[in-house]
Amino acid sequence: MPPIQDIGNELSITQRISLRRPAMPRAMSKIADVIAAHPTAPVELTITELADQAGTSPATVTRFCRAIGFDGYTQFRVGVAAESGRGDAGTTWRTDIADDIGHDDPADRVLLTLLGLHTRSMETTTSLLDLDDVQLVARAIADSRHVDIYGVGGSGVIADEFRGRLYRIGINAHSWSDVHDGLTSAVLQDASSVAVGVSNTGRTEETIEMLAHARAAGALTVAITTDAGSALAAAADVALITASEHPGHRPDDLSIKHSQLLVIDLLYVLVAQRTLGAAATRLAASAMAVSTHRRAVRSPEVHRTSDPKESRR
């Protein structure tokens, strides 16, 4: 059977799905079911919303799109919109970028709108966090033998950032986005370990699976998610809740990531407080190690005047 990309221009999206459906795993077939019942659903729903309706994960939706010949969900939506006659620029903008920022808004208005959104997101996260839980997690990380951090896609970026910060202050931390590698590490954890799962929706199957295995192995498990009732939160001993997606900014609202960064920054500082001596030594050592790769700071130039008296003042 030739690759979809080689024959894709000759096939409708319905034909592409029919062609690939016999070989699809059950999770992908459920996405096909939703689209069969509602052909314009991808135009109207974000990747997260479509995954929710299909009872699967955003990562599975992405794999579904690739299986039928699209690079990702955005390209799939454009294809569906074009076939359904709904591919006008205004609809695409409101669905894929924002519905409270106009496509012709001036830069200053865009900036102020985004500033308000990001500020509200951080403030909401601050109000949602249980500081007793945060301090419990920080103590556990500071005293741990090993820290696993799981995240897929955009959440994988947050997991990598958290791992890098902890590692610099001497915490034996590792981040995993590949489920096979993550599961291998998860089952090796024990009561002296901490495992953290990062997922905006709390419905990413791979992250849930990795965190659940770490919990079964005896690790203290932590979820960083927007949904306290999600499967990820249920798989964790402690759930740290961040601000949820703003309906006007879809499908990838960066303010959510900033809220997650606020949480990991808070944990990082609290862990560093508890390991102050060792953390300071290791930070100094790492700064010295990379110092030769940074240009020296230039001294400010002294501006001379023609009046000697002025130069002595």
Helices and strands as residue ranges (DSSP letters): H 4-7, G 8-10, H 13-20, G 21-23, H 26-37, H 41-44, H 47-54, H 58-67, H 73-84, H 89-96, H 107-128, H 131-142, E 146-151, H 154-168, E 173-176, H 179-186, E 193-198, H 205-216, E 220-225, H 231-234, E 238-241, H 254-274, H 276-290, G 291-293, H 308-312
